[in-house]
């Protein structure tokens, strides 16, 4: 049970083309957003669909191997951990970012038809 302390699993669609940054020969960072959808009945009995957006980060070899496969709209399943970091913006304001650092990705469906 110790491994379950900071684990998240999501299934959704990639929101935009992944952004890739390379740092030397062996370091690579890939960032993209993932949309997950939830449907439920509201108090009036009508179905409502809500979309949540998640910021995902993939590092090094996994990023390199997936860089040509992942594209906007593709359905994937991910497993990773939640990480919150902070930084100062240009005005000196402290900002916080919550991301999911991906450990594993499973390609599921095809890109939905436009």
Secondary structure per residue as TSV (DSSP state, phi and psi in degrees):
chain	resnum	aa	ss	phi	psi
A	1	X	-	360.0	-16.3
A	2	X	G	-60.3	-31.8
A	3	X	G	-74.3	-9.1
A	4	X	G	-90.1	2.1
A	5	X	T	-64.3	-38.6
A	6	X	T	-138.9	71.3
A	7	X	-	-129.0	136.4
A	8	X	E	-132.4	141.1
A	9	X	E	-126.7	130.2
A	10	X	E	-135.6	147.9
A	11	X	E	-125.0	128.0
A	12	X	E	-170.5	-166.7
A	13	X	E	-114.9	140.5
A	14	X	E	-67.2	130.7
A	15	X	-	-84.1	-30.9
A	16	X	S	-151.1	163.6
A	17	X	-	-57.5	132.6
A	18	X	-	-58.3	140.4
A	19	X	E	-94.7	128.9
A	20	X	E	-119.5	134.1
A	21	X	E	-126.7	136.9
A	22	X	E	-111.3	138.0
A	23	X	E	-123.6	86.0
A	24	X	T	78.8	-162.4
A	25	X	T	-75.7	-40.8
A	26	X	T	-107.6	-0.1
A	27	X	E	-112.9	128.7
A	28	X	E	-142.7	142.3
A	29	X	E	-126.2	131.1
A	30	X	E	-122.6	130.9
A	31	X	E	-124.1	141.2
A	32	X	E	-162.6	167.0
A	33	X	E	-105.4	152.7
A	34	X	E	-126.8	131.2
A	35	X	E	-100.6	126.1
A	36	X	E	-115.0	141.2
A	37	X	E	-115.3	144.1
A	38	X	E	-135.6	133.6
A	39	X	E	-115.7	143.1
A	40	X	E	-157.5	165.6
A	41	X	E	-92.4	130.7
A	42	X	-	-83.9	-175.4
A	43	X	T	-61.4	-27.5
A	44	X	T	-86.1	0.2
A	45	X	S	85.1	8.5
A	46	X	-	-94.0	144.2
A	47	X	E	-75.4	134.9
A	48	X	E	-123.6	137.3
A	49	X	E	-114.8	127.1
A	50	X	E	-114.9	140.8
A	51	X	E	-113.1	130.6
A	52	X	E	-109.1	140.1
A	53	X	E	-108.8	134.9
A	54	X	E	-124.9	136.8
A	55	X	E	-90.8	123.8
A	56	X	E	-113.6	146.5
A	57	X	E	-130.4	131.6
A	58	X	E	-125.9	135.1
A	59	X	E	-112.1	151.9
A	60	X	H	51.5	-124.4
A	61	X	H	-59.7	-39.6
A	62	X	H	-64.2	-41.3
A	63	X	H	-63.5	-43.1
A	64	X	H	-62.7	-44.6
A	65	X	H	-70.2	-26.9
A	66	X	H	-96.3	-7.0
A	67	X	T	-60.4	-29.4
A	68	X	T	-97.1	-7.2
A	69	X	T	-97.8	-39.9
A	70	X	-	-80.8	134.4
A	71	X	-	-147.4	161.9
A	72	X	T	-53.3	133.8
A	73	X	T	91.1	-16.9
A	74	X	-	-66.5	136.8
A	75	X	E	-87.3	130.1
A	76	X	E	-139.1	161.0
A	77	X	E	-115.4	136.8
A	78	X	E	-129.0	152.3
A	79	X	E	-132.0	133.5
A	80	X	E	-168.9	-160.5
A	81	X	E	-128.2	152.3
A	82	X	E	-87.7	130.3
A	83	X	E	-130.9	133.7
A	84	X	E	-115.4	130.5
A	85	X	E	-127.7	162.7
A	86	X	E	-131.6	159.7
A	87	X	E	-156.0	167.0
A	88	X	E	-101.9	131.2
A	89	X	-	-81.1	-175.7
A	90	X	T	-62.0	-24.7
A	91	X	T	-92.3	1.3
A	92	X	S	89.4	1.4
A	93	X	-	-73.0	137.4
A	94	X	E	-80.6	127.3
A	95	X	E	-119.1	149.2
A	96	X	E	-120.3	141.0
A	97	X	E	-130.0	130.0
A	98	X	E	-108.2	128.3
A	99	X	E	-133.3	161.6
A	100	X	E	-108.5	117.1
A	101	X	E	-86.2	114.9
A	102	X	E	-80.4	131.2
A	103	X	E	-98.9	-34.5
A	104	X	E	-147.4	142.5
A	105	X	E	-130.9	138.4
A	106	X	E	-122.5	123.0
A	107	X	E	-78.3	126.7
A	108	X	-	-105.6	-84.0
A	109	X	S	-97.9	-174.5
A	110	X	-	-90.7	163.9
A	111	X	-	-61.3	130.3
A	112	X	-	-63.2	146.5
A	113	X	-	-65.9	139.6
A	114	X	-	-75.2	360.0
